[in-house]
Amino acid sequence: MALNRTTAIPLSLILLFLRSPLATSFPLTITNDAPSAYEILQGYNFPVGILPKGVVKYDLDESTGRFHAYLNGTCIFSLEGSYQLKYKSTISGIISNNKLTDLSGISVKVFFLWLNIVEVTRDDDELGFSVGIASASFPIDNFYECPQCGCGLDCVNGKVSKLRVKSSFASI
């Protein structure tokens, strides 16, 4: 079943219903109070801050985990530690509990190169980001707040926010 921003039922209720014996007896009614993309992330054990503010629409095929999230345009911001992130207007991938795979539309600038982030995994209180040939882990509390396009996490003062790094990009 595919969900999009115009459909609604809290994810927890959908999952509870789909696991119940009633799931085969009654049709699922969808209303206009869909969970946000950020609530969907939380339902899969991810913090909201791995997406920037401003997701205007999303769709999710719950049978495969394939998703698309849509922003109004390309979103670029910097975080202290010399990381610059770029989100294209469409982000896609496959989501499952504690894992985002087959990602497209998100890249990080390392030195002078833009590298595509292809996977994000959660391991306890850390998030691991992979660009295929290298990966980095960060404390999850860096991602409790959504960054904003242009200024990251500190838009009031126009300063670049601090990102605590557990380990720098290293070869896999």
Disulfide bonds with the S-S distance in Angstrom:
Cys75-Cys149 2.00
Cys151-Cys155 1.77
